[in-house]
Amino acid sequence: MDTISVNQFRNNLKGYLEQVFRKNKPLKVNLRSGGAFVVLSADDWEREQETLFVLQNRDLMQQIAASIETHNRKPSKAGG
């Protein structure tokens, strides 16, 4: 994640926002007070929320683990 100062962000707001959308990559902005915030697209934020939901859902994680285990047990069909 790229990091810039709040002054850089303010001076080229449009350019940085276009970069966030074009690259689908969040941007960290450091404040003079020592704090910081992150700019990301709404689509990226929604994907992050969905990922967190899955990771925090024990039942879904168990289903994923069982699916991976089943997949890994299947014999390989390499070499045709």
C-alpha positions in Angstrom: 0.0 0.0 0.0 1.4 3.4 -1.0 1.6 6.1 1.7 1.4 9.8 1.2 1.1 12.9 3.4 -2.3 14.7 3.8 -0.8 17.7 2.0 0.1 15.5 -1.1 -3.4 14.0 -1.0 -5.1 17.4 -0.8 -2.9 18.9 -3.6 -3.8 16.1 -6.0 -7.0 14.7 -4.7 -8.5 13.9 -8.1 -5.3 12.1 -9.3 -5.0 10.0 -6.2 -8.7 9.0 -6.3 -8.3 8.0 -9.9 -5.3 6.0 -9.0 -7.2 4.1 -6.2 -9.9 3.2 -8.6 -7.6 2.3 -11.6 -5.2 0.2 -9.6 -7.7 -1.3 -7.2 -5.2 -0.6 -4.5 -5.8 1.3 -1.2 -3.9 4.4 -0.4 -2.8 5.4 3.1 -2.8 9.1 4.0 -0.8 10.2 7.0 -2.1 13.2 8.9 0.2 15.8 10.6 -1.2 14.8 14.0 0.3 11.3 13.6 -3.0 9.6 12.6 -3.8 8.1 9.2 -6.7 7.1 7.1 -7.0 4.7 4.1 -8.8 5.5 0.9 -10.2 2.6 -1.1 -13.0 2.1 -3.6 -16.5 1.1 -2.4 -16.1 -2.2 -4.4 -12.9 -3.0 -2.7 -14.4 -2.2 0.7 -17.4 -4.5 0.0 -15.0 -7.3 -1.0 -13.1 -6.9 2.2 -16.3 -7.0 4.2 -17.4 -10.2 2.5 -14.0 -11.8 3.1 -14.1 -10.9 6.8 -17.6 -12.3 7.1 -16.5 -15.6 5.6 -13.3 -15.7 7.8 -15.4 -15.0 11.0 -18.1 -17.6 10.1 -17.0 -20.9 11.7 -19.5 -23.0 9.7 -18.4 -21.5 6.3 -14.7 -22.0 7.2 -15.4 -25.7 8.2 -17.2 -26.2 4.8 -14.2 -24.7 3.0 -11.8 -26.9 4.9 -13.9 -30.0 4.2 -14.0 -29.1 0.5 -10.3 -28.6 0.3 -9.7 -31.9 2.0 -12.1 -33.7 -0.4 -10.4 -32.1 -3.3 -6.9 -33.1 -2.1 -8.0 -36.8 -1.7 -9.1 -37.1 -5.3 -6.6 -39.1 -7.4 -4.7 -37.0 -9.9 -5.7 -37.4 -13.6 -2.3 -36.1 -14.8 -0.9 -37.8 -17.9 -4.3 -38.6 -19.3 
